[in-house]
Amino acid sequence: MIIGLLTAVAASACYGTGSVLQAVGSRKSARQEAAKASTAGVTQHGGPSLSSTAKAAVTWEFMVGTVLDFIGFGLGALAARLLPLFLSQTVISANLVITAVLSIKLLGIRLNRAEWTSIGVVCGALVLLATAAGPEGSGHTPIAAHWWLLAASVVLIGGGTLLVRLLGGRAAILAGLLSGLGFGALGVGVRVLNGVAPFDLASLLGDPALYAILVAGIGGMYLHTVALQIGSVNGATAALVVGETVVPGMLGVLWLGDASRPGFAWVAALGFVVAVAGAVAVAWFGEPEPETEPGPAAAGERQTEAAAR
């Protein structure tokens, strides 16, 4: 249990730091596109194009953030095997707290009293969850369920990507929710994956859950990048938390046999609800980001106007 918790916390730290660095890279790329007055960076619906997303992905900040995401993925996968999903996914989703704190330095965002209170609520809820968590379920499921997971991941990412592109600049919340659901499907896939313990390469490669993990993970990362490009939308971050924690947590209890300690079910339920609510509050009460600095033309106009006065 202790190793699993430490692993989940480390995954959360990697994800939180990676998200801030990816946001820095995405916004740097968006500013460069805007400075060139380029219309190639957006779709006809106002959302980021595939080319602009690719340009954001090659900034050094974004690449470092992506490396941290992959490390977080490995640690999160291990945590999903060692802990009940309602605990591992909730601890990992606490990366929002790390993101909020790092944003003070890297993004120039100041935390208000409501945000600090929300961070304290999340930390308290995680203590409740750690206290109440019991043994994780076996994770053994029929292979047909693995095929259903793969099909659901393909529909979620494929259909979601199309829908986000059609909605364009209005899709930040939806992109956040879909990316969270993708990361949640990834956690479920890791939990049910065959051929891991004991290791069996043939069984591993023949398991549809492996390909569900790849589809959900890569697709979730793309949708997360899109949400960052569209802008800092508090509701999008909150939606990601809900998708990443609520759905896999429920599946872990109802489908995989995850359970709390005897007599602690109410503590686990309370901790889960409070953790999600606190994480949503961290995003919801977030201070809007500073407006983009005016370009050279706008600055020149202001200087001319000041001189005229």
Secondary structure, DSSP 8 states (H G I E B T S, - for coil): -HHHHHHHHHHHHHHHHHHHHHHHHHHHHHHHHHHTT-STTB-TTSSB-HHHHHHHHTSHHHHHHHHHHHHHHHHHHHHHHHS-HHHHHHHHHTHHHHHHHHHHHHT-----HHHHHHHHHHHHHHHHHHHHB---------HHHHHHHHHHHHHHHHHHHHHHHHHGGG-HHHHHHHHHHHHHHHHHHHHH-SSTTTT-HHHHHT-HHHHHHHHHHHHHHHHHHHHHHH---HHHHHHHHHHHHHHHHHHHHHTS---B-TT-HHHHHHHHHHHHHHHHHHHHT----------HHHHHHHHHHHHH-
